[in-house]
Amino acid sequence: MSGVRHLYVHLPFCAHRCGYCDFVTLVGRREGHGAYVDALLAELELENDVLDGTVETVFLGGGTPTFTEPRELERLLRALPAAAEVTVEANPETVTPELAALLRDAGVTRVSLGAQSFDRGLLDVLERRAAPEDVRRAFYHLRDACFDNISLDLIYGIPGQTASGLRRDLAEATALAPEHLSCYELEAKQGTRFTHAWGAELVRQGEAMEGYFELVVESLEDAGYRWYETANFCREGRQARHNLGYWLGRDYLGLGIGAVSTVGGMRWRNPPRLALYLGALEAGTRPPREIEELDARTRLVERVMLGLRLDCPLRFEDVEEVLDPEALERLERLGLVELGRGGLLLTRRGRFLGGGVTADLIAETPANELELTA
């Protein structure tokens, strides 16, 4: 197993856990940041033979990576392999001029800033600590540190949000002129305190999601952004190269608690429990993992499901054996799928229907519940 060119590093620490969050996160624990970085670097050493000599992308996600103690964050960044794209996720309230300079000096090339909204009331609903002015301030700190590749994350379908409010959020975001925007519909897991607090309103928002999605695409395309992936938009040439690795079905290595790796037909997940992870690496061994062997069909199905999220064709010959020819013919006739010399891709209408169309394409997969009519 060798040749992996995409590396993900999970930094789970946050100042506060937002009510809707479903990621592997830990609140506070500043005294333990150094030990965690030690464990990450020990795991990297154990897995070093998996990586290619030239790493293409490194992505530090969380959690809030920029909540990590600055000295430990810098130590980690300087120890990671060099890469053409090094991305760090950041919450706006953590970005100071000093932190922005630290990231730049330590080799970070791209920052993904979790704005979520520019409406103070909606940020309160999400339990975000940053105010709209913090988002703008953080953005300008990054620009002052000479970052020329900044991504903003936005969420839509927030309880209390309206179409006009979403339009204002998009206008505020594009006024900053980031190179990249990720726009996600709010996903609140059943049984969380967030769904208990906002259950009825979440149902109402769910009914509005289709309209919100169309508004996002229309607004960002009008502002000059390319809709290159279902939830992602960029200036030309500014795609998120790390995430493209996932969507194109490439292998990747994940370090840290809860991190997932897919290498050579095997997928494994590190334990989400900090003590178990630290204990194993302090003893010089890999943490106990859930391991799944991916057969050829599973990998091809994933290739279709992920690849058709993009606006570029998928090589038909690579995935033909897992496609339902009758479904393909029907979806072409309905104007939802195109199959040409360039390969297979969803039409614009098909992209708005998204995963339902893709699932219908796969052989022996039950047809989706959408009414697909000519």
Stockholm file with secondary structure:
# STOCKHOLM 1.0

chainA/1-374         MSGVRHLYVHLPFCAHRCGYCDFVTLVGRREGHGAYVDALLAELELENDVLDGTVETVFLGGGTPTFTEPRELERLLRALPAAAEVTVEANPETVTPELAALLRDAGVTRVSLGAQSFDRGLLDVLERRAAPEDVRRAFYHLRDACFDNISLDLIYGIPGQTASGLRRDLAEATALAPEHLSCYELEAKQGTRFTHAWGAELVRQGEAMEGYFELVVESLEDAGYRWYETANFCREGRQARHNLGYWLGRDYLGLGIGAVSTVGGMRWRNPPRLALYLGALEAGTRPPREIEELDARTRLVERVMLGLRLDCPLRFEDVEEVLDPEALERLERLGLVELGRGGLLLTRRGRFLGGGVTADLIAETPANELELTA
#=GR chainA/1-374 SS CCCBCEEEEEECEESSCCTTCCSCCEECCGGGHHHHHHHHHHHHHHTGGGBCSSEEEEEEEESCGGGSCHHHHHHHHHHSCCEEEEEEEECGGGCCHHHHHHHHHTTCCEEEEEEECSCHHHHHHTTCSCCHHHHHHHHHHHHHTTCCCEEEEEEECCTTCCHHHHHHHHHHHHHHCCSEEEEEECCCCTTSHHHHHHHHHHHHHHHHHHHHHHHHHHHHHHTTCEEEETTEEESTTCCCHHHHHHHTTCCBEEESTTCEEEETTEEEECCSCHHHHHHHHHTTSCCCCEEEECCHHHHHHHHHHHHTTBSSCBCHHHHGGGBCHHHHHHHHHTTSEEEETTEEEECHHHHHHTHHHHHHHBTTSCCCSSCCCC
#=GC SS_cons         CCCBCEEEEEECEESSCCTTCCSCCEECCGGGHHHHHHHHHHHHHHTGGGBCSSEEEEEEEESCGGGSCHHHHHHHHHHSCCEEEEEEEECGGGCCHHHHHHHHHTTCCEEEEEEECSCHHHHHHTTCSCCHHHHHHHHHHHHHTTCCCEEEEEEECCTTCCHHHHHHHHHHHHHHCCSEEEEEECCCCTTSHHHHHHHHHHHHHHHHHHHHHHHHHHHHHHTTCEEEETTEEESTTCCCHHHHHHHTTCCBEEESTTCEEEETTEEEECCSCHHHHHHHHHTTSCCCCEEEECCHHHHHHHHHHHHTTBSSCBCHHHHGGGBCHHHHHHHHHTTSEEEETTEEEECHHHHHHTHHHHHHHBTTSCCCSSCCCC
//
